[in-house]
Amino acid sequence: MNIQSVLVIAALAALGMLCNVFGHAGEPADPAPGGIKLLPGYEHKMQQGIDTRVGKVWKEGGITINYDIGKMAGDYARSQKDNTLWRKHQVVCGRPVELALTKDRILYVTFPEAKANFYSKVESEEDIADVLLIVLTYTPTENQ
């Protein structure tokens, strides 16, 4: 094999690696559960859970939304009893959703059928809007 053949093979191998890297550049490395659509500036990080899927969505200088999804996750919104400022129930895209805001300003959003809980410390109406605009895009799948 001559030097030109070796260079051509090396160039093709390098091109293949670049195509593989750039072909996946638009895909998130750590996709949010249930296809959640993040608002601009927000990021997602899956964390280590014991018997449920846990993680967070956050924005530098903004809020953090934590989640706990799985058969053992329970129902966070419904479990807030004595500390609740308000509680709401609605059906969104055919799925029941429960909301609870506590006196210490934690907003809980639970999809009871999917055993999915999201919660965030909210200081303002804008924080509540961000939580709802992100979390209500959650579409449960069989493995999430």
C-alpha positions in Angstrom: 0.0 0.0 0.0 1.5 3.4 -1.0 1.4 6.6 1.0 -1.4 8.1 -1.1 -3.7 5.1 -0.3 -2.9 5.5 3.4 -3.7 9.2 3.3 -7.0 8.6 1.4 -8.1 6.0 3.9 -7.1 8.2 6.8 -9.0 11.2 5.3 -12.1 9.0 4.7 -11.9 7.8 8.3 -11.6 11.3 9.7 -14.5 12.5 7.5 -16.6 9.6 8.8 -15.9 10.6 12.4 -16.7 14.2 11.7 -20.0 13.3 10.0 -20.9 11.2 13.0 -20.2 14.0 15.4 -21.9 16.8 13.4 -24.8 14.5 12.4 -25.8 14.4 16.1 -24.9 18.0 17.0 -28.6 19.1 17.0 -29.6 16.2 19.3 -29.4 16.9 23.1 -26.9 14.8 24.9 -29.2 14.5 27.8 -32.8 14.7 26.5 -35.5 15.8 29.0 -38.1 13.2 30.0 -41.3 12.9 28.0 -40.0 15.2 25.2 -40.3 18.3 27.4 -39.6 21.4 25.4 -37.3 23.8 27.2 -37.6 27.6 27.1 -34.6 29.5 25.8 -31.6 29.4 28.2 -32.8 26.3 30.1 -30.8 23.1 30.4 -31.6 19.6 31.5 -29.6 17.1 33.6 -30.6 13.6 34.5 -29.5 12.6 38.0 -29.0 9.3 39.8 -32.2 7.9 41.2 -32.7 4.8 43.3 -36.1 3.5 42.1 -37.3 6.4 40.0 -36.1 8.7 37.2 -34.9 12.0 38.7 -33.3 15.1 37.3 -33.6 18.8 36.9 -34.2 21.6 34.4 -32.6 24.9 35.2 -31.5 28.3 33.9 -28.5 30.2 35.1 -29.9 33.0 37.2 -33.4 31.5 37.0 -35.5 28.7 38.5 -34.7 25.0 38.9 -37.4 22.5 38.2 -36.8 19.1 39.8 -38.6 15.9 38.7 -39.2 12.4 40.1 -40.8 10.0 37.7 -41.7 6.3 38.1 -44.0 3.8 39.8 -42.4 4.6 43.3 -42.6 8.4 42.9 -45.9 8.9 44.5 -48.1 12.0 44.0 -46.3 15.2 45.3 -49.1 17.6 44.5 -51.7 15.6 46.4 -49.4 15.0 49.4 -49.2 18.7 50.1 -52.0 19.0 52.7 -51.5 21.5 55.6 -48.9 23.7 53.8 -51.0 24.5 50.6 -51.9 28.0 49.5 -53.9 26.6 46.6 -54.6 23.4 44.6 -55.9 23.0 41.1 -56.9 20.1 38.9 -57.2 20.1 35.1 -57.0 17.8 32.1 -54.4 18.8 29.6 -54.1 17.0 26.3 -56.3 14.2 27.7 -54.1 13.7 30.8 -55.1 14.7 34.4 -52.7 17.2 35.9 -52.6 18.3 39.6 -51.1 21.6 40.8 -50.3 22.7 44.3 -48.6 25.9 45.5 -47.3 25.7 49.1 -46.9 28.5 51.6 -43.1 28.3 51.2 -43.7 29.0 47.4 -43.0 25.5 46.0 -45.1 24.7 42.9 -45.8 21.0 42.4 -47.1 19.7 39.1 -48.1 16.0 39.1 -49.3 13.8 36.3 -50.9 11.1 38.4 -51.5 8.5 35.7 -47.8 8.8 34.6 -46.5 8.8 38.1 -44.6 12.0 37.2 -43.8 14.9 39.6 -42.2 18.2 38.9 -41.5 20.9 41.5 -39.8 24.2 41.8 -39.4 27.1 44.2 -41.2 30.0 42.6 -40.8 33.6 43.7 -42.8 35.4 41.0 -45.6 35.0 38.5 -43.0 34.7 35.8 -41.4 31.8 37.6 -44.8 30.1 37.7 -45.3 30.8 34.0 -41.9 29.3 33.2 -42.6 26.1 35.2 -46.0 25.6 33.5 -44.7 26.4 30.0 -42.0 23.8 30.4 -43.7 21.1 32.4 -47.0 21.1 30.6 -45.2 20.0 27.4 -44.4 16.7 29.2 -45.8 13.7 27.2 -45.4 10.5 29.1 -44.2 7.4 27.3 -44.3 3.8 28.4 -40.6 3.9 29.6 -40.8 7.4 31.2 
